[in-house]
């Protein structure tokens, strides 16, 4: 039987995985593209790509902290 706690953890882990994939794409593709062409494949500027990378890193940190808190309180 799955609990709400388990389901939330699974959702957080899935979201974390998606964000990690997105972060890799930003760092390995979008960032490189914008450095050479002046814009990313999504049409973002360097500042926008860097801001997006930072936003994703912050969100990943929040998820990590939430997962840690769930472990502590379970």
Secondary structure as UniProt FT lines:
FT   HELIX           4..25
FT   HELIX           26..30
FT   HELIX           31..37
FT   TURN            41..42
FT   HELIX           46..73
//
